[in-house]
């Protein structure tokens, strides 16, 4: 909070002084008083970031838009409903043991306020299992006028009041996500969004530019780096590239990029899976954790954690436990990868299938 008092002076001569030569007045003193206070939630925010970025932990990103949720359910032959799908009375996080290996990011609309069929609030289930609930706060992508077919994220209007309501409901961290595509971006029009995490999709060169711009403007806006988590893509070849990279190559390029662009004050780098197969995303993460890093290098996966779980469930009540077991298996695999201890021995063939969707829209 700042307050300032400036002493006023008259810039026009009195009528009696018209035509007379006036001596320049001595400079008037200026009194400025300022009080600077740290944010009321700074300590809690730093603590939350450190909790998420602790050994073996990551994020289950269940923050898809309604349209994306519909696509995921359609892939197993179900229609999207605003209520919980029939046959899934409890959320996957209700599975005992899930909270010991990772934390969860919750969707923007609905689930933060939902309860199970037994009347238990989702947020209470999460905290009971030591899972920190988060919330997606952007309002999705729209075309950016005057750009090279780029998009930008809506949602800055009313953001403070929405976040206050989400905090009251139990959310303890927020996600803002926007996308930079190749070959369209990034353009200068994306600068205004540099104070929030950007998901760079594609090459090393584009990612370098995005992250440089991002952290420059975060510093300009006094963003507290100790209280943020970055959610980027790994540096991988294009999905249609015939020459596939090994986990070691992905690790080399991605860590090189991190060291060039990301301040060590940032607690955690939580990678997106970006259409990789479940196994590929885990292998690449594991390769990046074969040595010490100045940040917690981990995961914020959606499809790479959910795919086998969804297919196992298939909308059938009798498959709920098996689906929860499948989710727990993938969570444990990525927890081990964060520690650099994962091996792909015994992985099912289905978990090795790529999940890239051309022209995918978030």
N, C-alpha and C positions, 0 to 999 in steps of 0.2 A: 504494500500500500504506500502511495507516495502523496505528499502534499507540498505545495510550493506557494510562497507569497512574494510577489514582485512589487517594489516601491514604484509608484506612478510618477510621471513627470509631465509637464505641459509642453507641447511642441509648438504652440501658436503664441505670438507676443500679445500682450494686452493692447487695447485700443490706443492708450496714451503713449505707447512705445512705437507706433507706426512711423516709419521714416527714420527712426533712430537706429544707430548701429548698436547691436547687442553683443555683449561679450559671450563667448561660448561658456556655457555653464559647466562647472566641474562635474565630473562623472558621479552619478548618484549610486550609492551602494545598493546592491541587490542581495536580498536575504532569501535563501532557499533552505528549507528544512525537508528532509526526506527520511522516511522509515521504510525499511525493506524487511519483509517477513517471508520465511520459507513457506511453501505450500502446506496446507493443513494435513495433507495425506502423503507427503513426500516419504516419510519413514516407512509407512505401510506399503507404499508402492515399491520401494526398494526391497523390502522384505519379501513381497510377493514375487518379484522378479527373481530373487535369489532362490526362493523355494522351488519355483518352476525349473530354474536352471541349476538343479542339484543333481548329483551323480545318478545316472540311470533313468532320469526323468525326461519327459517330453510332453507333447500336446496331441490329443486326439481331436482333430479339427472337424467338428460336426457343425459347421457354420454355413452350410450351403444355402443358397437362395431357394425359394419355393420351386422355381423352375428346375433347378438342379436336383432337388429332392425328388421331384416328379420323374426325372430321367433315371435316377438310381432305382426307384421303386418299379418303374416300367421295365427295367432290365431283368427283374425277377417276376414279371407278370402281374404287378399290383398297380392299382390306381392310387394317386395321391389324395389324402384326406387331411383336413385341418386337425382332426382328432388323431389319436394314436392308431396305427394300423392294427386291425384285428389280429389277435394271436401273439402280440408283443406287449403283455401287461406291464412288464418292468423294463427299464432302460438297460442297455448293455453294461453300464457302470455299476449296476446292482450286483454284478458278478463278483463274489468275494475274491480279493487279491488284485483286482485291476488297479485300485488306487495305490498299491505298493510299487507299481512299475511306471505309471505315467499319470499326467494330469489332463484335464479336459477343457476344451473350448466349446462353448455352447452357441446355438444359433441365435440370430437377432430376434426373430419373431416367434413367439409361442412357447418354446420349451422352457425358457427361463421361468415362466409363470405356470407351467404345467405340473400336474400331480399324477401319480400312478392311479390305477383303478382302485387301489386301497386307500387313496386319499393322502398319500405321502408326497410332499413337495419334492420335485426333482433336485432343487438346490440342497435340501436336507440330506438326500441320498448321497449327493456328491461329497458334501462336507463330512458325512459320517464315514465315508471311505477314504478320507484324506485327499480328496480331489478338489483342486481350486477351480471354482466355476468362473468362466470368462464369458464375454459377450462380443459379438460382431456388431459394430456401430455404424458402418457405412451403409448406404442405401442402394448400392449396386452401380454398375457401369452404364454410361450413356455416351453416345458419340460426341466427340469434342469438335465443335465448329471451327473451321479454318485450319484443321490439322491434316496430317497425312493418314486419314482413316484411323486415328487413335481414339481412345476413349478416356473418360475421367469418372471419378467416383462422386456420387451425390452423397449428401448427408451432413455437411458442415453446419447447415442451418438447424438450429434447435439442438445441437449436439450436447451442450452442457446440461440442459434440462433432462434429456434422455439418459445421459450417463448418471445423473443424480438418482433418477428413478431405478436404474439397473443396480446401482450400488445398494440402495435400500432393499432391493429384492434379493441381494446376496452375491452379485457378481463382484469380482475383485480384480479383474483386468479386462482391458478392451482391445479389440483388434480392428484395425482399419486396413483394408487391402485394396490395392489398385494394380493394374497390369500394364506392363510395357511390352509391346509385341515387336517382332522382327518380321519384315524390314521397315515397319512403319515408325518406330520411335527410338528414343524418346525425343519429343520436341520441347521447345522452351515453354510451351503451354502447361507442361506438367510441373513446373517449378513450384507452383503454389501448394502442391501436395507433398513437398519434401519433408514436412515435419511428421509424416507418418510412414510406416513401413511400406515399401514398394516391392512387388514381386516381379523381379526381372526375369524374362523368359528368353533364354537363348544364349547368345555367344558371350565370350569373355570380354570382348571390346565393349559391347553394349552394357553389360553388367558393370564394368568399370565406370562408365559415364554415369549410369543411374545412381550407383552408390556414392560416387564423388559428389554429385549434385545433392543427393539426399542428406548426407551428413554435413555438408557445408551449410545448407539452409536450416538444419536442425540446430547447429551451433549458433547461427545468426539469431534464431528464435529462442535461445537459452533452454533448449530441451535438456533435461537431466538424463544423460546417457545411462546412469546407473539404474534407472527405472524403466528401461525399455527392453524389448526383445525384438530382434530383427527376424522377419520371416521371408527369406529370399528363395529363389530356385537354386539348385546346384548348377554348376557349369557343365552341361552335357552336350553332346552332338545333337543336331536337329533330329527329330523323330524319323524323318525320311532319309537320313544319312545312311549309306550302306556300310560305312566303316564304324563299327560300334566301339566305344571306349571301354577299357577295363576299369574296375573300381579304383585301381591305383592311379590311372590317368585322370579320372573325374576328381579324385581327391587332390591330386597335384595342382590342377588348374583352379579348383574351388578354394583351396587353402591359400594359394598364391594371391588370389583375389581378396580374400578376407584380410590377409596381412597388409595388403596395399591400401585398403580402403576403410576397414572397420576399427575404430578406437578400442583399445583393450578395456576401457571402462564399461563397455556394453556387456552385460552379464551373459547373454545367451544368443546363439544363432540357431533358430528353429527352422530347419529346412522343409520346404514343400516337396512332395513327391513328383509333381509335374508330369503325370501320365506314365511314370516308370512302373514296372511290375512290382508287386509286393517284395519279392526277393531282391530285385535290382536296387530298389530304394534302400533296403536294409544293408546290402553289401556295400553300397557307396558310402553310407553313413559310417559303417564299421571301418572302412578304409581311412576315413578322415580322423578317426580316433585311435590310430595306432601309435600316436605320439602325443605329448602334451600340447595343449592349445591355450592361448590367453583367454578364450571364451569357452563357455559350455556349448559344445557343438552337438545338436540334437535334432529332433524331428517335430514337425507339426503336420502330420499326415492325415488325410481324409481317405481317399480311395485305397491307399497303400495299407490301411488298417481295416477298412470296412468291406472291401470287395469279397473276400472269402466268407466273411461273417454274413453278409447279405445273401450270398448264394446258398450258404448252408441253411439259413433260416427259411428262405423261399416263401415267407408269409404263412408258414404252417406252425400252429401252436406246439405241436410235438417236437419241433426242431429248435425251440428257443434255447434250451440248455446247450445243445451242440453248437449253435451260433455264438453263444457267449463264450464257450470254450475256444472257438476259433479266433474270436477277438482277443481273448487273453493270450493265446499262443503268439499272435502277431505282436501284441504289446510287449511280451517278454522278449521276443526276438529283437525288437528295436531298442529295448532297454539294454540288452546285452551289446548291441551295436554302439550305443552311446558310450559304453564302457570299453569298446574295442575288443569284445570277447565273443562276438557272434560267429557261428559257422553255419553254412547252408546245408549241412548234412541232414538228410531226411525231409527236406522241404518238398511239398507236393507240387506236381507239375502245374496245377492251376495257379499256384502262387507265383509262378515264373512267367505268366502271360502278361504282355504289355497292356497298358490301359490308356494309351494315347488316343485322343479323339481329335481328328482334324477340324480346324476352325471352331474349337470348343469355345463356348461363351459362358462366362461365369455369372 
